[in-house]
Amino acid sequence: MIELLRRKMIIHMACLVLIWGLCWPIYKYTLSYTPPLLYAGMRALIGGVLLSILCFPKRKSIRWSENWRIYCVSALFNTVLFFGLQTIGLMYLPGGLFSVIVYLQPVLIGIFAWVWLGETMSAIKVIGLVIGFLGVGAVSTGSISGQVSPLGVALAIITAISWTLGVIYVKKVSPKVDSLWLVALQSVLGGVVLTGMGLGTESWSDVAWNSTYIFGLVFGSTLGIPVAYILYFKLLNSGETSKVASSTFLVPLIAVLFGTLFLGEPFTLSLFIGLILIASSIYLVNRPKKGEPEYKYTTLQEKI
């Protein structure tokens, strides 16, 4: 039984890493054809509506009067701030550099989960998290070029902090809400806010409704937001937050690999070094202590 659950978690994590790894090049490329806020808002809004349709038979589990604050706070951190700042920030920094800064998040999650959720923070885990971040930096070194924008760096840091706070908050309140509806409503609420901000500051006429934009919109509103968030929150509810977060260090690696295969970017020495560091990080953070089972599955919620 434990081995089956372990395999299931590995499959979920592989799917999540692949989706998020594809998001960076797809979103970056799509931004050439759309204003950022409208793009971020429409991705979230459409994704949330689609998920709400699927969840409609379970609508009684929303319990809006009890949980509306949870939905709103989650929407603020996980949609408005994270997706909004991420999309805007990609316009000011190269994708590689931006992803390096944003992926401070797994390190921050390990620290915040220790402080707020009472999860263990051993010396080995700290070393593993630091090594993983160094691996992300090594992977993305070759893609960093041009002048660095201070505004872009600030947006990336705030994006990482917002994402961290959102994930920790969801982990803390997950027993109180239906996970599917949490993802759906945070996407709808955040999508409405972002789209409204876009309508006030941007123009629909700047959107180029070509195949590239439509593909980017469809990818983000199906796989990029609802499916990815369902997988991520499910994984967070299946084990220690910092362990799950450490595996997301693979996302920039996947993004660079796809750039190498499809955009002609070289497989550099820094990429190879990053691969070794990231693999070492995941091993150190997930290595069980002596006397403990190799894999511990503690489900807080089995609704997904």
Secondary structure, 3 states (H helix, E strand, C coil): CHHHHHHHHHHHHHHHHHHHHHHHHHHHHHHHHCCHHHHHHHHHHHHHHHHHHHHHHHHHHCCHHHHHHHHHHHHHHHHHHHHHHHHHHCCCCCHHHHHHHHCCHHHHHHHHHHHHCCCCCCHHHHHHHHHHHHHHHHHHHHHCCCCCCHHHHHHHHHHHHHHHHHHHHHHHHHHHCCHHHHHHHHHHHHHHHHHHHHHHHCCHHHCCCCHHHHHHHHHHHHHHHHHHHHHHHHHHCCCCHHHHHHHCCHHHHHHHHHHHHHCCCCCCHHHHHHHHHHHHHHHHHHCCCCCCCCCCCCCCCCCC
